[in-house]
C-alpha cells in the first residue's frame, strides 16, 4: 500500500515531467512559428488572393507590409490608407501591354536558366506575356479537374492548346503520343520560355530531340536511310496522325514520295494499278492494263479487283527502315 508521502513525491515527479515536456514542445514549435509569414495588410480585403499564394513561394516570402504583393502589383501605401479613393496602379492588368506584364515577372525571374533566350523566342516576339499562361492566384483548395488527372494545374496540352489549336487537334488523332493523358508534356520537347532552335525544341536538331527518347533509332548504322538521317519529320508527325506510327501518309504511298521510279515497285502501285485491273481482249490480244474495256464478246464494263495495296507494305521486306548493320545487300537495301 502506497503511503501519503510516497504519493506526494510521485505527484511532484509527474508534474515536473509534464512541465519539462511542455517546455520542450514549445522550443520545438518556435522555429515552425518563426517560419510562418505574418498576415499582410492586403489580406484584410483581398483574403482570397492572399490564401491562394500562402503555400507557394510567393506567399512564403510575404510579410506584414505585403512586400511581395507590392512587388508585383505596385506601391500600395496610399491605397492602404484610403482604399476607396486611391487605386493601385496594377502593372499586371489586362490593359497593360505584354512587355509591361512580362517586365514585372522578370524583376525576379530574369536570372532563371530557362529564360535565357526568352527575348529571342517565338512567344516573346508574338506578344505573349507570362500571365497568358501562368496564374499565381489560382483558387486554393479548389483543384481543376483535367483529363485523366486531378491537380491544381491544368494539363500542359490544354494550356498550350488554347493558342495552338491545330496542334491540339493532331494530339487527338488515333496515332499519337500520350499527350492528353499527361504522360508526355509539351515541355518535354519544347521550351516555351524561348530557344534558338526551330519550334523552340530543347535539343539542337529535331533528330536529336526525337532520339532523346527513341534511342534505339539513333544508330550509328553502316547503312543509313537518308530520309531518317536528314529529318524524322520527313516521315512522321510528332503530334499525331491518322496513320500508324504517326506517319504522314500510309505506306506504300509514303515511301513512293521518294522511291517512285527506282527498281520496284515503280509503277506497281500506280494510280491505274492500285485497286482495279481491267484488260481488253480481242483480236490483238491483251490491251492496256488498268484501263477500262469491254469483256470478250460483250459490251459490259469488266473491272477486276486488285490486292496490290492490301497487306503489301514496303516494311514487309524493308523492315530495318531506320538503318541497318547487316552485311552485303541485306543491309544496303534495309531488308531482312
Secondary structure, 3 states (H helix, E strand, C coil): CCCHHHHHHHHHHHHHHHHHHHHHHHHHHHHHHHHCCCCCHHHHCCHHHHHHHCCCHHHHCCCCCCHHHHHHHCCCHHHHHCCCCCCCCCCCCCCCCHHHHHHHHHHHHCCCHHHCCCCCCHHHHCCCCHHHCCCCCCCCCCCEEECCEEECCCCHHHHHHCCCHHHHHHCCCCECCCCCCCCCCHHHCECCCCCCCHHHECCCCHHHHHHCCCHHHCCCCCEECHHHHHCHHHCECCCCECCHHHECCCCCHHHHCCCCCCCCCCCCCCCCCCCEECCCCCCCCCCCCCCCCECCCCCCECCEECCCCCCCCHHHCCCCCCEECCCHHHHHCCCC
